[in-house]
Amino acid sequence: MDIANICKACKTAVIVNASAGTGRDAEWAAELKRQFRIVGMDVDVTLAKTGIQTIETAQRALANGATIIVAGGGDGTINAVAAVVTGTRTALGVLPLGTLNHFAKDLHIPLELNEAVDTIANGRTVDIDVGEINGKIFLNNSSLGLYPDIVRKRERLQKRLGGGKWFAFFWATLAALRRYPFVYARLTIDGIEQVRRAPFIFIGNNEYLMEGFNIGTRARLDEGVLSLYVAQRKGRLGLLRLAFSSLFSRLRQDRDFDALTTREIRVDTRHKYIRVSTDGEVTMMEMPLLYRIRSRALRVIVPENIDAGS
């Protein structure tokens, strides 16, 4: 649906992650309002300092009849706002202000702020899928094993030592590889159980490219499937070998790497709770984990020439 003709009069709320260190203050918000005014939109801008404030602001905007709710920040912020508007006809606008911006890139939303604003004013809406795990949605992916361990260590290092995210991520990765945690899991897919001992289990919203130099991207977000990737190598060198296989497009032929698509996945482990990453945010979740795809449950604004990420 083309929104260019209706957004001049639509009710739009803009929620921006303004946590410490981002440099987003009242002056920055005023400039953002001015950029929206240039493209013909009068918006309310909220600088949210916590995830709870982000969610509560989005809930109020939805209750007040907002036609568009814009999330400004990284994938975690966008996830928080998307969780509120999923299942409604309110459209999600995206201002990619994070470090990696995976969701925006897969939908070809411009990373430059003024171009992203123009997309919200003059783009079109598409309905895309979201993944769900025990009622919690994710836009990109969820994982168990190494990655949640790395994220948890990275956050601790950033708090203790300061510095950038990449510096902390590097040292957290080394620490996680030294410990090298495994996940012992029973996966139930289409009624069939599989037992796995793996360094990581990765579940994506739609199918990810897992080979070549575009690894980690998606061609579409509306095919109604979850993608499952499980590495079964037993050592660090084996995991490194899988990484090289992915770069040279031989990963799917590797006997120690499983890849499939489905609509529902159940994960059981020996633990009552397990650390799970969803769109880069790590939480403890109660077992079992029930994953499912919610087909075309989220309306999002993309550039005029984009159709659900194609």
N, C-alpha and C positions, 0 to 999 in steps of 0.2 A: 504494500500500500504506500502510495506517495504521500508524504506528510507536508510537503512544501506549502500547500495551499491552506492548511489548517493550523500550522504551528504559530502563525502570527497572532492568533487569538487563543491558543491553547494555554492551559495552566501548567507551568513548568517549575519544578523544584530542582535545584542544583545542590548536591551534597558533596563536599570536598574533604578528603582526609587532610586534617591540619595538625597532625601529631607533631611533637617536638622535633625541631631540626629541619622541617620541610621549607621554612621561609614563607609559608602562606598565612598572611595576616589580613587585617581589614583593608589595607591599601591594595593588596593583591586581589581580594574579593571584589573591590570596587572596579578594578580594571577588568576582571572577568565579566562583571555585569555589563560594562561598557562594550566588550566584545560581542556579547549576545545582543545588545541593543543595536549594534551595527548591522547585524543580520536580521533585524526586525523582531527580536524576541525580548520580552520583559520577564525576567526571571528573579526568583528569590534564591540567594546563595547562603548556604549554611556551612561554616567551617567546623567540622566535627572533630573533636579531639580524642574520642574513644570509639571503639567499635559499637558499644552500646548506644552511644549518641547517634551514630550513623543509622543504626537500625530504627531507633525511636523516631528520628526525623523522617525517615522514609515511610514509616507507618502512619505518621501524622499527615504527610503529604498525600498518601493514598486515601486516607479517610476523608481528606478535604477535597477530593476529586481531581487530583493532579492527572493530566493527560500524559505528561512525560515526567519521569524522574531521572535525573542525570547523576551518575556516580563519577566522581573525580578522584583518582588514586590508582593504586596497583590492583592486582587481581583479587586480593583479599577484600578490599573496599568494594569493588564491583560485585563480588560474590555476595557481600552483606546486603547490598541494595537489591540485587537480583532476587535474593531469597524472599524479599517482601513483595515484589511485583510478579513473581512467577505464578502462573495460573490466573492472572488478571489480564485485562485488555490495556492496561497502562503500559506505555512503551519505556524501555530502558535506553537512556542515552549514555554514551561512554566518553569520558575525558581521560585518555591514558596518561597518567602522571606517575606511574610506578617505575620500577627498575627494568622489568622484563616485558610486561604488557602482553602476555601470551594471548589472552582472549581478544584484545583489540587487533593484534596482528593476524590472527586466524580469520577475522571478519574484515580485514583490510581497512580498518578504521585508521585514519591518519594519526600519526604520533605527534605532529605539531599541534599545539593547543588551538591556534586560530583556525586551522583546517578541521580539527575535530569539532569545534563550535559550528563551523559552516555545515558540516555533515549533519549535525543535529537539526539545524534549521532547514536544510534543503535535501536531506537524504530520503530514504524510504524505509519502511518497516518490514522485517521478515520475522517469521516465527521459527525459533530454533529449539533444539532439545536441551534438556538439562539432566545431569546425573543426580541420583539421590542415594544416600547411604543412611539407613535408620532414620529417615525423615529429614536429614540435612542435605541441602542441595550442593552440587558443585558444578561449575561451568567448564572447568578444564579437566582435572583428574584427581584421583585419590590414590594414595600408596601406603604400603606397609613395609616395615623392614628398615633398610638403610636410610632412605630419604627422611622420614620423620625423625630419626635419630640425629641426622645431620642438621636439620632445621632447629631442633631443640638445643643442640650444642652451639649453633651459630647465634641464636638469640641470647644465650647465657654469656658468650664471649663478647657480644656487642655491649651488653649491659655492664660487664666487668671491665673491659678494656677500651670501650669506645671504638672509634674508627668506622670504616665503611663496611657495608654488607658483604662485599666480595672478599675482603681481607678475612673477615670472620668466617665466611663460608669455606674458604680454602683450609683454614686450620681445623674447622669442625669436620670437614671431609676426611682429613688425615686421622683425626681422633676416632671417627666412626669406623674407618677402615682398619685401624689397629684392633678395635674391639670386634668388628665384623659380625654384627648380630644376624641371626637367621630367624626366619619365620617358619614355624611348623604349622601348616594349615591344611584343613580339609575343605576343598572347594566343591560346591554343588552347582552344576551347570546343566540346564535342561534335564534335571532329574538324575544326572550321572555324577557320582562322587569321584574326586581325584585328590590324592594326598600329595602334598608338596613340601619339601624342605628347601627354602629359597632365601637368597640375600634380599630380594625385594619382590613384591607383588604390586603391579601397576594396573589401575583400572581407569580408563579414559571415557569421557563423554564423546562418543563417536570415535572413528578410527584414526589413530596417529600414524604418521610416517615414522617408521623405526629404523630406516636405513638411509645412508647418504648424508650429504651436508645440510639437508633441510630436516634432519631428524627432530622430532618433537613438534611438528606442525600438523594441522589437519586441513584436508581439502574441503570438507563439508561439515556442518553441524546440524543437519536435519535428516540423517538417514535412520534415526530411531534405534541405534545400537550402542551398547557398551563395548569397549575393546579391552581385552585382558592380555597382559604381557607378564610372563613369569620367567625369571632367569634361574637355572638350576645348577650353575657352576658351584663347586664346593670350596674354591679358594680365591684369593685376591687376584692371582695371575689368570685364573679362569675368567673372572669378571672383566679383566683388562682385555683378554682375548675376545670376549663378546663385544666390547666397545669397538675394537678394530674391525670385527665382522660387520658391525652396523655401518661403519664408514665406507666399507667396500661392498655394501649391498649384498652381503651373504648371511645376514642375521637369520632370516626366516628358514634357511636351509640348515642352521645349526641345531644339532640334536638336543642341545642343552638350553634351548630357548623356545618357549611355547607362546603362540599368539593366536587369538581367536576373537570372534565377535558374537555377542549374544544380547539378550534383553534383560536378564536377571542373573545375579550371582549371589550365592550365599557363602560366607567365609566363616569357618569355625576354627578356633585354636584351643590350646589347653588352658589358656588364661581367661579369667572373667572379664578383664579389661585389657585393651591394647591401644598403643599410641598410633593414631591415624592422621595422615596429612590429607587435607582437602584444599585445593587451590593455594597451597603454600602455607596454610594455617594448620597447626598441629593441636589435636585434642585427644583426650583419653575417651574411648568409646567402649560401651558394654557389648560383649559378644552375645549372640552371633552378629556379624555384619551382613545386612541385607541390602544389596545394591540393585537398583533398577533404573531404567531409562524412562524419562517423562517426555514423550514425543511432542515437539513443537509447543512447549508449555510457556516459553518466554518470548515476548515480543521485544525486539531490539532494533535500534535505528542504525542503518549501515549506509555507506555511499550509494548513490543512485544506481550505479552499474553492478552492484553486488547482490547475489541471490544466495542467502544462507551460507556464505563463505566460499562459494565456488570461484 
